[in-house]
């Protein structure tokens, strides 16, 4: 009887560990999904509420999650060639850093005005 109880205790502790690690994985995947949606939303704001001027932006969401937007000319040599044009190609990188998961980064190219 005592041996059966010991075997049951070991089995239940293993199941408890497996269940808790599964819950942690679900929390991490939810954090990554949320961060990806937030990064896409910030990427959509570039050129509308976030100026496409080569400066970028950064901040925090209400829950404390940090974000940053880096805007740089896609090709540094195009600025010299842009004197006859009114637009440049910018590389936009958005990074969202959730608390319990790895940072999520999205990158895009945008056409914007030449900023001196």
C-alpha positions as CSV (number, residue, x, y, z in Angstrom):
1,X,0.0,0.0,0.0
2,X,2.8,2.4,0.9
3,X,4.6,1.6,-2.4
4,X,1.5,2.3,-4.4
5,X,1.1,5.6,-2.7
6,X,4.7,6.6,-3.4
7,X,4.3,5.6,-7.1
8,X,1.1,7.7,-7.3
9,X,2.9,10.7,-5.7
10,X,5.8,10.6,-8.2
11,X,3.3,10.3,-11.1
12,X,1.2,13.2,-9.9
13,X,4.3,15.4,-9.4
14,X,5.4,14.6,-13.0
15,X,1.9,15.5,-14.3
16,X,1.9,18.7,-12.4
17,X,5.2,19.8,-13.8
18,X,4.1,18.9,-17.4
19,X,0.8,20.9,-16.9
20,X,2.5,24.0,-15.5
21,X,5.1,24.0,-18.3
22,X,2.3,23.8,-20.8
23,X,0.6,26.8,-19.2
24,X,3.8,28.8,-19.4
25,X,4.1,27.9,-23.1
26,X,0.6,29.1,-23.7
27,X,1.3,32.4,-21.9
28,X,4.5,33.0,-23.9
29,X,2.7,32.3,-27.2
30,X,-0.1,34.7,-26.3
31,X,2.6,37.3,-25.4
32,X,4.3,36.8,-28.8
33,X,0.9,37.0,-30.7
34,X,0.0,40.2,-28.8
35,X,3.4,41.7,-29.5
36,X,3.2,40.9,-33.2
37,X,-0.2,42.5,-33.5
38,X,1.1,45.6,-31.7
39,X,4.2,45.8,-34.0
40,X,1.9,45.5,-37.1
41,X,-0.2,48.3,-35.7
42,X,2.8,50.5,-35.2
43,X,4.1,49.7,-38.6
44,X,0.7,50.8,-40.1
45,X,1.0,54.1,-38.2
46,X,4.4,55.0,-39.9
47,X,3.7,57.9,-42.3
48,X,0.4,58.7,-40.6
49,X,0.9,59.4,-36.9
50,X,4.6,58.5,-36.8
51,X,6.4,60.9,-39.3
52,X,8.5,59.3,-42.0
53,X,11.3,61.7,-41.5
54,X,14.3,59.4,-40.6
55,X,14.1,60.1,-36.9
56,X,11.9,57.2,-35.6
57,X,10.1,57.0,-32.3
58,X,9.8,55.0,-29.1
59,X,7.6,54.6,-26.1
60,X,5.6,52.3,-23.9
61,X,2.1,50.9,-24.1
62,X,-0.2,51.3,-21.1
63,X,0.8,47.9,-19.7
64,X,4.5,48.8,-19.7
65,X,5.5,47.0,-22.9
66,X,8.3,48.9,-24.7
67,X,8.4,49.7,-28.4
68,X,10.6,51.5,-30.8
69,X,10.5,52.5,-34.5
70,X,13.7,53.0,-36.4
71,X,13.5,54.8,-39.7
72,X,16.6,55.0,-41.9
73,X,17.2,55.6,-45.6
74,X,17.3,52.2,-47.3
75,X,20.3,53.1,-49.4
76,X,22.5,55.9,-47.9
77,X,23.8,56.8,-51.4
78,X,20.2,57.5,-52.6
79,X,20.2,60.8,-50.6
80,X,22.9,62.2,-53.0
81,X,20.9,61.0,-56.0
82,X,17.6,62.4,-54.6
83,X,18.3,66.0,-55.4
84,X,16.4,65.5,-58.6
85,X,13.6,63.5,-56.9
86,X,11.2,64.3,-54.1
87,X,11.1,60.9,-52.5
88,X,13.4,58.4,-50.8
89,X,13.0,54.7,-49.8
90,X,13.1,54.3,-46.1
91,X,13.7,51.1,-44.1
92,X,11.3,50.9,-41.2
93,X,11.9,48.5,-38.3
94,X,9.5,48.2,-35.4
95,X,10.5,46.3,-32.3
96,X,8.0,45.4,-29.5
97,X,9.5,44.0,-26.3
98,X,6.9,42.0,-24.3
99,X,7.7,41.2,-20.6
100,X,7.6,37.4,-20.8
101,X,8.8,36.7,-24.3
102,X,11.5,37.5,-26.8
103,X,11.3,40.9,-28.6
104,X,9.3,40.9,-31.9
105,X,10.7,42.8,-34.8
106,X,8.9,43.7,-38.1
107,X,10.7,45.4,-41.0
108,X,9.2,47.1,-44.1
109,X,10.2,49.6,-46.8
110,X,8.3,52.8,-47.2
111,X,8.4,55.6,-49.8
112,X,8.7,59.0,-48.2
113,X,9.7,62.6,-48.7
114,X,13.4,63.7,-48.9
115,X,14.2,65.2,-45.5
116,X,17.4,67.3,-45.3
